[in-house]
Amino acid sequence: MLACIAENKRWGTINRMKYNYSETEVMMVYYKHGAEPAINPLTVSDAEIQPVSSLHLTMNAQIRSSCKKAFFQLRRISQIKKFLSQSALTQIIHAFVIFQID
């Protein structure tokens, strides 16, 4: 892991990037049926990086929030659609979908 971080730091130096190691996070991903790797804190440039177990990381909250916001915006669009032309409504829907994808 330290070799990977060192290589990342070297690449960043070459590309004129600076890292804030006190704000750096490392996520280890592993196969759920395999043995959980030993996760120990890393010290990089006088900053300790605390690893987080990936067993509890899911996207459920983010997906739920995105769906909630999307339904709210679609409801708002449906309330004003009677005041819009077909082409204007099409543009609004396209903009909404592209914004959600982005």
Helices and strands as residue ranges (DSSP letters): H 2-14, G 21-23, E 42-44, E 47-49, G 54-56, H 60-80, G 81-83, H 86-101
